[in-house]
Structures are given as structure tokens and as C-alpha cells.
């Protein structure tokens, strides 16, 4: 595996967004590569008995404050989405489909920005359709692709793989067999890459 980071993420996670913005620079500096692993965070929660921090009011307030600190430290724009929580099943299938087609980078930027920079209500099919159109997608063709069995199966497989490796939330990173959870563990990811 060498200097490879397996990065399990879901668009619904603001911590995944912050990691997405920061991780490529760290990996490039270490001479490594990112193995993008779109997963369904709800599926991970269900399999592990975990739940979103937003379910605990005091924790939600603290986490939002803490994530704002990390975003400021990393120079990452962050606006909390007022439409949260958003069902990301279709969006994550989109990540799988775009990855299969070799076009993941532009899609990640489009969706993460719509979720955490200029927040859109991605629960609304009309708003999601407008976003896809803005990104140059034919919404009807996109929906057909993400409804294919290979795409559905790959997202399910990624989610099950994450759980089998010990993941309980997002973002989760693996360098070899070493697991790191959260955008606040990127220093450890960087160290692991240096010694890989």
C-alpha cells in the first residue's frame, strides 16, 4: 500500500468536508496518494450503534464551535447548512458513479461546496437538479447512472468495508492498518504517511 490514505467520507459530514480540503496538500507533501472511499454514514451509524453528534444538543453546539475553529486554522470556508440533516444516499451514489468514470474531483468540489460553503437544500430534488445542471450534468442521465446495480453495490461494499475495518463515523482514514478518525487527526495521518 505504501504512502496511500484510504479516506472514507460522506458529504453530510462537515468534518469530512474540512478533511477533504486539507488532506490533498498533506498527502502531496508526503509523496502519497488518496484512495477515495465514498460511504454512507447512516449505514455506518446503523451498523455500529453510533449516532450523529447533532442528536446530543450540548455536543452539537460544542462540535459546531470546534469545527469552526478547525476551518479557521486550515483556512477553509465553512458555513453550516441550515437544511441539515440531508439524506446523502443519492449524492454518495453519485460519488461512486463519478469515481467509476474517472471524474470524481469536480463532483467532490461541486457537492461539498453546495453542502458546506454556499449551503443548498440538497433534500429538495429541484435544488439538487439545479446544482447538477450547474455542474454540467444531465440530471436524467445522472439519475439513471446512480440507480445502476454496480453503483449501488459499490457504495454498499464501501460502507460495509469501512465498518469491518473499525470505522464508526466520518471522516475515517487508514494508512496501512492504522485507523484515524476525525479532521482533528490529520497530523497523525501525516506522520503515518511519512513513516509508511
Secondary structure as UniProt FT lines:
FT   STRAND          4..9
FT   TURN            11..12
FT   HELIX           14..29
FT   TURN            30..31
FT   STRAND          33..38
FT   HELIX           41..48
FT   HELIX           53..55
FT   HELIX           57..74
FT   TURN            82..83
FT   HELIX           89..100
FT   TURN            101..102
FT   HELIX           104..116
FT   TURN            122..123
FT   HELIX           125..134
FT   TURN            135..136
FT   HELIX           139..146
FT   HELIX           149..164
FT   TURN            165..166
FT   STRAND          172..175
FT   TURN            176..177
FT   STRAND          178..181
FT   HELIX           183..185
FT   HELIX           186..195
//
